[in-house]
Amino acid sequence: MRSSEFGWMEKVDHVGIAVRDPQAADRFLREALGAVKVMEMPWDGFAFATYVLGGASMLELIWSNDSDNFVSRFLDRHGEGVHHITIKVRDLREAVEHLGSLGIECFAVDDSNPAWKEAFIHPRDALGVLIQLAEYPEKQWFPQADEIERGV
């Protein structure tokens, strides 16, 4: 059952995993888990690769060669592992307003790019996990989204 209060919520989009060696992580995901790599790209000082696992579940590897980058700092403090969980939302502004009404302030809110709007919930407010909220046109990022949903 879904409350209309949460109409802005779509799904858990992916789990982001910080890694030191993206090639070794890629081999593990593909060979051990049967994941399919659907994209890889550099982004603002780091890189990421997205994998589909099973029907529509996604994992994202993130890494950086820049020692001052947030990914490198995370790896230095925590080692490899879960960095964030991304929740896909229909309306980022509505999600941020809802959370604000509960006293949960999002940070790094950026809705300047219609192809990728995002905000973050600090781990201290989210069960110890960094949560990324993302609003984006799925078919623009993943033209194969329909096939992924159907498990094709």
NORPE-V937884 format. One line per field, one symbol per residue. ss: DSSP state (@ for helix, = for strand, . for the rest). phi: phi as a letter, one per 30 degrees, with the letter a starting at -180 (. if undefined). burial: b if it has 24 or more other C-alpha atoms within 12 Angstrom, else e. Layout:
ss: ???
phi: ???
burial: ???
//
This chain:
ss: ...@@@..==========...@@@@@@@@@@@@..========..========...=======......@@@@@@@@@..=========..@@@@@@@@@@.....====......=====.@@@.....=====..@@@@...@@@@@@..
phi: .cdddcdddcaddacccdbdbddddeedddddcidcdcabadahjbbbbcbcbidbdbcbcbaaccdcdedddddddcidldcacccdcdbdeddddededciccdbhdbcdcddacbabcdedcbhibdcccbcadedddbededddedid
burial: eeeeeeebbebebbbbbbbbebeebbeebeeeeebbbbeeeeeeebbbbbbbbeebbbbbbbbbeeeeeebbebbeeeebbbbbbbbbbbbbbebbeebeeeeeebeebeeeeeebbbbbbbeeeeeeebbbbbbbebeeeeeeeeebeeee
//
